[in-house]
Amino acid sequence: MYKNYLSNRLINVLLLDSEEKVLKITKSYFLSNNINIIIAKSVSSAETQLKKKYIDCLIIDTSMSNNQSFKFIQKSKNDPKLQHIPFIILTSRGFVKDRLEGYKSGCAAYLSKPFDPVELYCMIINLVDKKNLLTKKLIANYFLLRKLRFNIIKKYKNSFKENSNIFLTPKEELVLSYLLINKNIAFIAKKLKIHTRTIEKSITKLLDKTQTKNNKELKILPWTLI
């Protein structure tokens, strides 16, 4: 029996697979282990479920026609509201090229059919625990820096111009908070225990989302947005 320790709730796993037998067996097994498997037989169904429920992990069968699976993965990875969700590649094809394409798309794990449900169960738990630990760390840092951010809002309030289209992820907000107190990339990476390349990517996304050219412009923006 497994529960999400961060919020003390059952975790939701979205399974995108068109094979009826796999869907039934997997859902039955995990139901007895108190993990909620949400079934989607098509990409459109999966997209609908993602809008309706909070999903902790994705399991995606890559053998769907017209390369639909990888198109769905790419679309999800480009969506700021979904890109944090870890996903497992599931396929009946054991080709190396499929495995490589899966890892290039950002999958956290790879499993070939037929698979052992216990192995998949362990993969899910490990991925969700890892994501939850990161989230817990981000939340702790968020509250430590909240007072600082309130001071920033007060300092720049006369120049603020609201733009409701900007959406920042928790990681981007945290990186921004350190940038606003003039901390460099190396410091932020060490503090958050994240690779410097990951911090650079977050800063690039911040610049892109706010349509600024550099960190200097970024710092004088209206941060009532966050």
Secondary structure, DSSP 8 states (H G I E B T S, - for coil): ---BTTTTB--EEEEE---HHHHHHHHHHHHTTT-EEEEESSHHHHHHHHHHS--SEEEEETTSGGGHHHHHHHHHHT-TTTTT--EEEEES---HHHHHHHHHTT-SEEEESS--HHHHHHHHHHHHHHHHHHHHHHHHHHHHHHHHHHHHHHHHGGG----TT----HHHHHHHHHHTTT--HHHHHHHHT--HHHHHHHHHHHHHHHT-SSHHHHHTS-GGG-
